[in-house]
């Protein structure tokens, strides 16, 4: 199977070299592409200097546009599996095998790495955990699937979903909305236990009062997504 690891990166000069080195050490069977989302720091320079495989976007598209660029790349290069893998060092490459195993066995079309199944490693802040619980129930109501770590950007998809996401992917903070879109389009989704790390450098795009705005925006987007895909099915 051809496996591509998609690494969205925005201002990750403190992390990107370490992330790629660890990925190549722990997951040598996979290719990777860094999507540099018009970073304002030295991320692109480091990628060029180290000879990393990367794409620099001409303007900032946000996490959704960056990840979708990775899916378009995966589709055009005929990959069988694509793995989303954050550029901030929070994800552990040794769990990629666990993520792709259900895809290889035909048990799922998408797997989501969840830190809340075995409750090991970094568990994020209390406020964000509360928000994730709320999202779990909103997603369940809107799609019928229970996902324990809806904001996790550590996930893998098979070729059918690569093609789907290359054409259909939410913008801004798309992880929860992508779950609803996939499930309502008939794809199978499964949680897989993983251990995550705390961000080792840089600043998260969601924090403080932004997390409240994020929750409101995502919940509205999920309900809108449910309506859109319901109408598609009715056509």
Backbone as CSV, one residue per row, in Angstrom:
resi,resn,N_x,N_y,N_z,CA_x,CA_y,CA_z,C_x,C_y,C_z
1,UNK,0.837,-1.196,0.000,0.000,0.000,0.000,0.871,1.244,0.000
2,UNK,0.493,2.210,-0.831,1.193,3.494,-0.845,0.587,4.399,0.220
3,UNK,1.404,4.845,1.150,0.926,5.633,2.291,1.567,7.012,2.261
4,UNK,0.738,8.033,2.398,1.218,9.411,2.445,0.845,10.033,3.779
5,UNK,1.801,10.665,4.424,1.551,11.417,5.642,1.477,12.900,5.281
6,UNK,0.334,13.516,5.550,0.107,14.931,5.254,0.403,15.734,6.517
7,UNK,1.344,16.676,6.425,1.752,17.463,7.592,1.432,18.934,7.336
8,UNK,0.284,19.420,7.796,0.004,20.857,7.667,0.879,21.638,8.638
9,UNK,1.447,22.734,8.177,2.370,23.496,9.022,2.176,24.985,8.832
10,UNK,1.982,25.678,9.938,1.922,27.137,9.922,2.762,27.655,11.094
11,UNK,3.852,28.332,10.763,4.775,28.867,11.777,5.266,27.782,12.732
12,UNK,5.832,26.719,12.153,6.311,25.596,12.953,7.838,25.455,12.876
13,UNK,8.547,26.573,12.829,10.002,26.515,12.739,10.636,25.802,13.934
14,UNK,9.983,25.852,15.093,10.531,25.209,16.285,10.324,23.699,16.293
15,UNK,9.410,23.223,15.445,9.018,21.814,15.531,9.256,20.995,14.273
16,UNK,9.220,21.617,13.095,9.078,20.861,11.857,10.239,19.896,11.601
17,UNK,11.468,20.299,11.890,12.603,19.405,11.644,12.512,18.166,12.538
18,UNK,12.188,18.368,13.795,12.066,17.257,14.737,10.918,16.330,14.336
19,UNK,9.811,16.908,13.877,8.657,16.113,13.462,9.019,15.206,12.290
20,UNK,9.689,15.748,11.277,10.045,14.958,10.097,11.082,13.902,10.450
21,UNK,12.069,14.255,11.246,13.099,13.279,11.640,12.481,12.103,12.384
22,UNK,11.570,12.397,13.300,10.917,11.330,14.076,10.014,10.494,13.172
23,UNK,9.326,11.142,12.250,8.458,10.424,11.323,9.256,9.452,10.468
24,UNK,10.380,9.903,9.927,11.194,9.050,9.071,11.819,7.902,9.851
25,UNK,12.093,8.132,11.122,12.659,7.078,11.964,11.623,6.023,12.333
26,UNK,10.429,6.485,12.727,9.411,5.566,13.244,8.464,5.033,12.179
27,UNK,8.444,5.672,11.020,7.496,5.274,9.978,8.177,5.313,8.600
28,UNK,9.249,4.533,8.419,10.018,4.610,7.170,9.281,4.081,5.953
29,UNK,8.176,3.380,6.167,7.415,2.797,5.057,6.478,3.801,4.390
30,UNK,6.389,5.018,4.925,5.436,6.007,4.398,6.163,7.195,3.783
31,UNK,5.563,7.775,2.763,6.013,9.050,2.222,5.357,10.181,3.024
32,UNK,5.812,11.385,2.812,5.204,12.516,3.504,5.234,13.748,2.607
33,UNK,4.354,14.686,2.894,4.402,16.001,2.262,4.024,17.033,3.318
34,UNK,4.823,18.067,3.435,4.536,19.183,4.332,3.777,20.238,3.539
35,UNK,2.662,20.692,4.070,1.916,21.779,3.440,2.193,23.039,4.250
36,UNK,3.124,23.851,3.757,3.476,25.093,4.433,2.445,26.159,4.073
37,UNK,1.620,26.513,5.065,0.474,27.390,4.808,0.870,28.860,4.932
38,UNK,1.804,29.268,4.057,2.240,30.671,4.009,2.752,31.131,5.377
39,UNK,3.619,30.309,5.981,4.175,30.649,7.297,4.945,31.952,7.251
40,UNK,4.899,32.684,8.364,5.609,33.958,8.462,6.982,33.802,9.107
41,UNK,7.281,32.597,9.587,8.583,32.360,10.229,9.508,31.616,9.250
42,UNK,10.423,30.812,9.759,11.430,30.142,8.924,11.016,28.727,8.516
43,UNK,9.750,28.389,8.621,9.316,27.030,8.284,9.712,26.645,6.862
44,UNK,9.402,27.498,5.894,9.723,27.195,4.497,11.226,27.110,4.289
45,UNK,11.985,27.999,4.926,13.446,27.996,4.801,14.019,26.691,5.322
46,UNK,13.527,26.223,6.448,14.010,24.965,7.022,13.695,23.796,6.089
47,UNK,12.485,23.783,5.542,12.107,22.721,4.606,13.017,22.703,3.386
48,UNK,13.320,23.868,2.867,14.208,23.975,1.709,15.625,23.552,2.069
49,UNK,16.108,24.037,3.185,17.475,23.753,3.630,17.694,22.267,3.886
50,UNK,16.690,21.603,4.467,16.811,20.185,4.822,16.397,19.249,3.689
51,UNK,15.914,19.794,2.604,15.506,18.952,1.481,14.223,18.178,1.736
52,UNK,13.366,18.714,2.584,12.091,18.058,2.875,11.161,18.143,1.668
53,UNK,10.233,17.203,1.568,9.216,17.249,0.532,8.101,18.175,1.022
54,UNK,7.941,19.320,0.383,6.955,20.285,0.875,6.334,21.080,-0.263
55,UNK,5.171,21.619,0.036,4.461,22.539,-0.848,4.243,23.824,-0.066
56,UNK,4.619,24.958,-0.634,4.359,26.244,-0.006,3.167,26.902,-0.695
57,UNK,2.113,27.128,0.058,0.934,27.778,-0.503,1.208,29.271,-0.694
58,UNK,0.688,29.866,-1.761,0.958,31.278,-2.036,0.228,32.238,-1.105
59,UNK,-0.837,31.751,-0.468,-1.560,32.551,0.517,-2.052,31.625,1.614
60,UNK,-2.339,32.199,2.770,-2.760,31.402,3.916,-4.195,30.919,3.722
61,UNK,-4.377,29.599,3.690,-5.700,29.002,3.481,-6.317,28.492,4.777
62,UNK,-5.559,28.460,5.865,-6.067,27.876,7.089,-5.893,26.364,7.074
63,UNK,-6.195,25.734,8.216,-5.942,24.299,8.340,-6.746,23.484,7.334
64,UNK,-7.979,23.895,7.060,-8.801,23.149,6.118,-8.228,23.144,4.718
65,UNK,-7.859,24.325,4.237,-7.277,24.421,2.900,-5.940,23.724,2.802
66,UNK,-5.154,23.792,3.887,-3.864,23.121,3.892,-4.009,21.611,3.812
67,UNK,-4.895,21.070,4.640,-5.107,19.620,4.634,-5.705,19.168,3.303
68,UNK,-6.638,19.931,2.765,-7.233,19.559,1.477,-6.180,19.552,0.369
69,UNK,-5.231,20.478,0.438,-4.122,20.459,-0.522,-3.377,19.129,-0.443
70,UNK,-3.184,18.640,0.781,-2.538,17.340,0.958,-3.345,16.211,0.348
71,UNK,-4.664,16.267,0.494,-5.508,15.228,-0.103,-5.490,15.290,-1.628
72,UNK,-5.456,16.491,-2.173,-5.342,16.625,-3.635,-4.022,16.023,-4.115
73,UNK,-2.951,16.290,-3.364,-1.641,15.711,-3.686,-1.715,14.183,-3.633
74,UNK,-2.355,13.642,-2.586,-2.473,12.191,-2.439,-3.264,11.580,-3.589
75,UNK,-4.338,12.256,-3.995,-5.155,11.770,-5.112,-4.353,11.778,-6.408
76,UNK,-3.667,12.875,-6.674,-2.925,12.998,-7.928,-1.763,12.014,-8.012
77,UNK,-1.230,11.597,-6.859,-0.110,10.652,-6.841,-0.554,9.230,-6.509
78,UNK,-1.859,8.997,-6.532,-2.441,7.657,-6.433,-2.042,6.916,-5.150
79,UNK,-2.160,7.593,-4.018,-1.890,6.935,-2.739,-3.108,6.146,-2.284
80,UNK,-2.853,5.043,-1.579,-3.912,4.192,-1.057,-4.420,4.669,0.299
81,UNK,-3.530,5.253,1.086,-3.856,5.720,2.432,-3.230,7.091,2.642
82,UNK,-3.984,7.988,3.264,-3.431,9.281,3.671,-3.605,9.430,5.175
83,UNK,-2.566,9.920,5.826,-2.565,10.115,7.269,-2.354,11.596,7.561
84,UNK,-3.259,12.196,8.330,-3.062,13.574,8.787,-2.193,13.549,10.035
85,UNK,-1.210,14.443,10.065,-0.203,14.388,11.130,0.260,15.814,11.397
86,UNK,-0.050,16.340,12.577,0.237,17.740,12.869,1.733,18.051,12.867
87,UNK,2.053,19.283,12.483,3.449,19.714,12.417,3.977,20.283,13.714
88,UNK,3.200,20.174,14.807,3.604,20.791,16.071,4.230,19.811,17.059
89,UNK,4.378,18.549,16.655,5.028,17.566,17.523,4.103,16.855,18.488
90,UNK,2.799,17.084,18.417,1.879,16.446,19.363,1.587,14.986,19.023
91,UNK,1.761,14.604,17.769,1.419,13.251,17.357,2.648,12.342,17.349
92,UNK,2.435,11.076,17.672,3.508,10.089,17.718,3.430,9.178,16.498
93,UNK,4.491,9.180,15.697,4.488,8.431,14.438,4.378,6.927,14.645
94,UNK,4.780,6.425,15.824,4.713,4.978,16.042,3.280,4.448,16.050
95,UNK,2.294,5.352,16.186,0.890,4.924,16.178,0.283,4.927,14.776
96,UNK,1.043,5.328,13.772,0.508,5.332,12.410,0.121,3.925,11.974
97,UNK,0.922,2.928,12.345,0.586,1.539,12.007,-0.774,1.145,12.582
98,UNK,-1.034,1.572,13.815,-2.321,1.249,14.445,-3.476,1.928,13.710
99,UNK,-3.241,3.147,13.233,-4.290,3.873,12.518,-4.638,3.226,11.184
100,UNK,-3.637,2.746,10.469,-3.896,2.237,9.121,-4.318,0.764,9.109
101,UNK,-4.125,0.042,10.215,-4.467,-1.377,10.242,-5.947,-1.634,9.943
102,UNK,-6.896,-0.908,10.570,-8.313,-1.138,10.233,-8.637,-0.806,8.778
103,UNK,-7.903,0.119,8.177,-8.112,0.430,6.760,-7.648,-0.737,5.892
104,UNK,-6.500,-1.289,6.222,-5.960,-2.421,5.474,-6.875,-3.636,5.573
105,UNK,-7.489,-3.808,6.748,-8.350,-4.973,6.980,-9.778,-4.765,6.484
106,UNK,-10.078,-3.581,5.963,-11.411,-3.305,5.462,-12.443,-3.072,6.546
107,UNK,-11.985,-2.744,7.766,-12.910,-2.518,8.879,-13.438,-1.084,8.919
108,UNK,-12.713,-0.159,8.314,-13.096,1.256,8.378,-12.567,1.982,7.157
109,UNK,-13.184,3.137,6.869,-12.694,4.027,5.819,-11.876,5.167,6.414
110,UNK,-12.176,5.506,7.670,-11.438,6.545,8.385,-11.187,6.075,9.815
111,UNK,-9.981,6.301,10.298,-9.669,6.060,11.696,-9.211,7.370,12.324
112,UNK,-9.595,7.567,13.582,-9.253,8.795,14.294,-8.480,8.438,15.550
113,UNK,-7.292,8.991,15.691,-6.484,8.738,16.870,-7.050,9.458,18.080
114,UNK,-7.431,8.693,19.095,-8.064,9.269,20.286,-7.174,9.107,21.510
115,UNK,-6.930,10.223,22.202,-6.139,10.200,23.438,-6.992,9.835,24.644
116,UNK,-8.316,9.728,24.432,-9.239,9.556,25.556,-9.722,8.121,25.760
117,UNK,-9.231,7.180,24.975,-9.639,5.782,25.142,-8.837,5.141,26.278
118,UNK,-7.525,5.236,26.202,-6.683,4.676,27.267,-6.215,5.737,28.248
119,UNK,-6.517,7.007,27.925,-6.236,8.140,28.819,-4.773,8.195,29.268
120,UNK,-3.881,8.006,28.316,-2.453,8.133,28.575,-1.915,9.344,27.830
121,UNK,-0.776,9.871,28.289,-0.154,11.003,27.623,-0.890,12.302,27.890
122,UNK,-0.631,13.295,27.057,-1.201,14.626,27.214,-2.703,14.594,26.941
123,UNK,-3.510,15.085,27.887,-4.969,15.009,27.795,-5.609,16.360,27.476
124,UNK,-4.843,17.385,27.188,-5.256,18.751,26.878,-5.922,19.418,28.092
125,UNK,-6.322,20.682,27.954,-6.851,21.442,29.084,-8.272,21.003,29.438
126,UNK,-8.693,21.327,30.680,-10.040,20.960,31.131,-11.111,21.613,30.263
127,UNK,-10.895,22.882,29.878,-11.874,23.579,29.045,-12.021,22.900,27.688
128,UNK,-10.889,22.528,27.111,-10.960,21.893,25.795,-11.558,20.489,25.897
129,UNK,-11.275,19.769,26.977,-11.882,18.446,27.156,-13.402,18.557,27.248
130,UNK,-13.863,19.587,27.940,-15.309,19.815,28.037,-15.905,20.070,26.655
131,UNK,-15.226,20.889,25.880,-15.686,21.165,24.519,-15.720,19.920,23.657
132,UNK,-14.737,19.051,23.827,-14.678,17.814,23.041,-15.839,16.887,23.391
133,UNK,-16.204,16.844,24.674,-17.358,16.038,25.092,-18.639,16.575,24.452
134,UNK,-18.777,17.911,24.435,-19.951,18.514,23.797,-19.989,18.150,22.315
135,UNK,-18.840,18.256,21.648,-18.780,17.928,20.225,-19.101,16.462,19.972
136,UNK,-18.680,15.591,20.879,-18.971,14.164,20.723,-20.479,13.936,20.618
137,UNK,-21.237,14.613,21.493,-22.681,14.418,21.492,-23.344,15.121,20.303
138,UNK,-22.845,16.273,19.914,-23.401,16.959,18.740,-23.182,16.115,17.483
139,UNK,-21.992,15.568,17.349,-21.683,14.718,16.190,-22.547,13.460,16.200
140,UNK,-22.758,12.893,17.375,-23.592,11.697,17.473,-25.031,11.990,17.044
141,UNK,-25.546,13.131,17.470,-26.909,13.514,17.100,-27.014,13.744,15.588
142,UNK,-25.994,14.361,15.011,-26.044,14.760,13.596,-25.676,13.643,12.625
143,UNK,-24.934,12.634,13.100,-24.461,11.615,12.161,-24.645,10.181,12.638
144,UNK,-24.865,9.996,13.943,-25.056,8.647,14.461,-23.777,7.940,14.837
145,UNK,-22.637,8.584,14.687,-21.364,7.964,15.046,-20.832,8.597,16.324
146,UNK,-20.228,7.778,17.179,-19.625,8.274,18.413,-18.114,8.342,18.248
147,UNK,-17.576,9.537,18.363,-16.134,9.762,18.235,-15.657,10.419,19.522
148,UNK,-14.689,9.818,20.180,-14.293,10.292,21.508,-13.338,11.473,21.482
149,UNK,-12.697,11.720,20.333,-11.712,12.805,20.251,-11.915,13.553,18.937
150,UNK,-13.027,14.282,18.866,-13.481,14.858,17.594,-12.543,15.902,17.019
151,UNK,-11.743,16.563,17.860,-10.837,17.593,17.346,-9.455,17.035,16.991
152,UNK,-9.275,15.742,17.165,-7.982,15.135,16.848,-7.654,15.299,15.369
153,UNK,-6.471,15.842,15.097,-6.010,15.963,13.721,-5.157,14.789,13.300
154,UNK,-5.092,13.765,14.149,-4.310,12.562,13.864,-5.284,11.495,13.374
155,UNK,-5.358,11.325,12.055,-6.335,10.411,11.478,-5.847,9.865,10.159
156,UNK,-6.432,8.762,9.735,-6.051,8.125,8.477,-7.296,7.792,7.675
157,UNK,-7.176,7.850,6.351,-8.304,7.532,5.476,-7.828,6.663,4.313
158,UNK,-8.780,5.896,3.747,-8.444,5.056,2.597,-8.593,5.839,1.290
159,UNK,-8.394,5.138,0.179,-8.371,5.825,-1.124,-9.707,6.477,-1.455
160,UNK,-10.819,5.818,-1.111,-12.135,6.393,-1.408,-12.320,7.729,-0.704
161,UNK,-11.877,7.810,0.553,-12.019,9.076,1.277,-10.977,10.100,0.846
162,UNK,-9.827,9.655,0.371,-8.860,10.589,-0.217,-9.529,11.355,-1.353
163,UNK,-10.203,10.622,-2.222,-10.865,11.252,-3.368,-12.022,12.135,-2.906
164,UNK,-12.753,11.697,-1.890,-13.863,12.487,-1.370,-13.364,13.795,-0.761
165,UNK,-12.327,13.717,0.081,-11.816,14.918,0.741,-11.067,15.841,-0.213
166,UNK,-10.530,15.299,-1.289,-9.876,16.155,-2.284,-10.898,17.107,-2.919
167,UNK,-12.163,16.678,-2.938,-13.228,17.495,-3.518,-14.089,18.193,-2.464
168,UNK,-14.174,17.605,-1.257,-15.078,18.108,-0.217,-14.342,18.156,1.116
169,UNK,-13.937,19.349,1.537,-13.282,19.450,2.840,-13.577,20.815,3.439
170,UNK,-13.960,20.803,4.715,-14.325,22.044,5.392,-13.092,22.904,5.642
171,UNK,-13.291,24.199,5.835,-12.197,25.131,6.071,-12.122,25.479,7.561
172,UNK,-11.272,26.418,7.908,-11.071,26.870,9.291,-10.596,25.721,10.181
173,UNK,-11.474,25.192,11.072,-11.124,24.088,11.969,-12.012,22.898,11.606
174,UNK,-11.595,22.104,10.619,-12.542,21.207,9.956,-12.673,19.806,10.547
175,UNK,-11.877,19.456,11.552,-11.850,18.059,11.985,-13.227,17.515,12.362
176,UNK,-14.007,18.211,13.221,-15.327,17.665,13.556,-16.285,17.615,12.366
177,UNK,-16.258,18.658,11.540,-17.167,18.710,10.397,-16.850,17.607,9.388
178,UNK,-15.567,17.299,9.225,-15.170,16.243,8.287,-15.727,14.891,8.711
179,UNK,-15.845,14.673,10.018,-16.415,13.420,10.524,-17.864,13.296,10.081
180,UNK,-18.642,14.365,10.272,-20.055,14.349,9.909,-20.218,14.173,8.397
181,UNK,-19.418,14.909,7.622,-19.507,14.810,6.162,-19.219,13.389,5.692
182,UNK,-18.190,12.766,6.277,-17.823,11.407,5.876,-18.898,10.398,6.268
183,UNK,-19.369,10.496,7.508,-20.372,9.540,7.983,-21.673,9.670,7.214
184,UNK,-22.125,10.897,6.956,-23.388,11.099,6.248,-23.269,10.746,4.767
185,UNK,-22.025,10.569,4.302,-21.807,10.130,2.921,-21.582,8.618,2.837
186,UNK,-21.762,7.938,3.963,-21.732,6.477,3.955,-20.400,5.849,4.306
187,UNK,-19.444,6.635,4.752,-18.139,6.076,5.112,-18.128,5.597,6.568
188,UNK,-17.319,4.583,6.825,-17.223,3.990,8.167,-16.069,4.627,8.938
189,UNK,-16.337,4.961,10.201,-15.376,5.687,11.027,-15.117,4.915,12.313
190,UNK,-13.860,4.860,12.719,-13.476,4.100,13.903,-12.449,4.874,14.724
191,UNK,-12.618,4.860,16.047,-11.607,5.407,16.961,-10.473,4.400,17.160
192,UNK,-9.257,4.918,17.296,-8.096,4.084,17.598,-7.332,4.753,18.740
193,UNK,-6.996,4.017,19.807,-6.276,4.638,20.921,-4.853,5.040,20.539
194,UNK,-4.479,6.263,20.906,-3.122,6.757,20.687,-2.688,7.547,21.923
195,UNK,-1.409,7.825,21.985,-0.856,8.699,23.026,-0.330,9.949,22.333
196,UNK,-0.702,11.110,22.839,-0.254,12.376,22.259,0.649,13.122,23.222
197,UNK,1.412,14.047,22.674,2.333,14.862,23.457,1.802,16.289,23.575
198,UNK,2.306,17.015,24.541,2.026,18.437,24.611,2.862,19.152,23.568
199,UNK,2.311,20.199,22.974,3.057,20.985,21.987,4.388,21.414,22.594
200,UNK,5.485,21.156,21.861,6.812,21.441,22.399,7.317,22.833,22.045
201,UNK,6.642,23.513,21.156,7.062,24.854,20.762,5.984,25.520,19.934
202,UNK,6.069,26.830,19.795,5.068,27.554,19.036,3.804,27.773,19.842
203,UNK,2.776,28.291,19.177,1.530,28.659,19.850,0.354,28.026,19.129
204,UNK,-0.579,27.446,19.879,-1.780,26.865,19.298,-2.656,27.965,18.711
205,UNK,-3.378,27.615,17.643,-4.277,28.592,17.007,-5.579,28.752,17.783
206,UNK,-5.816,27.869,18.763,-7.044,27.930,19.565,-6.663,28.053,21.032
207,UNK,-7.080,29.135,21.657,-6.767,29.304,23.067,-7.575,30.444,23.661
208,UNK,-7.760,30.421,24.983,-8.483,31.488,25.661,-9.901,31.637,25.146
209,UNK,-10.305,32.888,24.903,-11.663,33.164,24.423,-11.896,32.611,23.021
210,UNK,-10.803,32.404,22.268,-10.954,31.834,20.926,-11.593,30.451,20.985
211,UNK,-11.360,29.710,22.071,-11.911,28.366,22.177,-13.436,28.400,22.262
212,UNK,-13.990,29.446,22.892,-15.452,29.586,22.969,-16.018,29.896,21.586
213,UNK,-15.365,30.822,20.886,-15.769,31.156,19.509,-15.678,29.915,18.624
214,UNK,-14.606,29.142,18.812,-14.403,27.915,18.033,-15.564,26.945,18.241
215,UNK,-15.956,26.742,19.506,-17.028,25.809,19.815,-18.332,26.222,19.148
216,UNK,-18.680,27.497,19.272,-19.927,27.984,18.678,-19.910,27.803,17.160
217,UNK,-18.785,28.171,16.566,-18.654,28.091,15.115,-18.735,26.646,14.620
218,UNK,-18.050,25.751,15.330,-18.023,24.356,14.899,-19.390,23.704,15.056
219,UNK,-20.076,23.965,16.157,-21.406,23.383,16.354,-22.359,23.825,15.252
220,UNK,-22.341,25.111,14.920,-23.185,25.604,13.828,-22.799,24.961,12.497
221,UNK,-21.495,24.808,12.283,-21.014,24.202,11.033,-21.440,22.741,10.931
222,UNK,-21.423,22.035,12.057,-21.827,20.631,12.052,-23.300,20.489,11.674
223,UNK,-24.150,21.325,12.260,-25.575,21.263,11.920,-25.805,21.648,10.463
224,UNK,-25.058,22.640,9.975,-25.174,23.020,8.567,-24.716,21.882,7.663
225,UNK,-23.641,21.210,8.069,-23.113,20.082,7.296,-24.142,18.953,7.220
226,UNK,-24.807,18.699,8.327,-25.849,17.665,8.361,-26.951,17.985,7.356
227,UNK,-27.366,19.232,7.303,-28.429,19.638,6.378,-27.986,19.469,4.930
228,UNK,-26.745,19.912,4.646,-26.216,19.825,3.279,-26.185,18.389,2.793
229,UNK,-25.646,17.473,3.618,-25.505,16.088,3.163,-26.828,15.336,3.196
230,UNK,-27.769,15.795,4.003,-29.110,15.218,3.958,-29.783,15.549,2.635
231,UNK,-29.628,16.794,2.193,-30.210,17.216,0.917,-29.559,16.481,-0.250
232,UNK,-28.256,16.233,-0.145,-27.569,15.499,-1.227,-28.137,14.095,-1.358
233,UNK,-28.404,13.468,-0.223,-28.958,12.113,-0.263,-30.362,12.087,-0.843
234,UNK,-31.103,13.155,-0.625,-32.487,13.209,-1.085,-32.600,13.456,-2.585
235,UNK,-31.510,13.905,-3.195,-31.571,14.193,-4.625,-31.588,12.901,-5.454
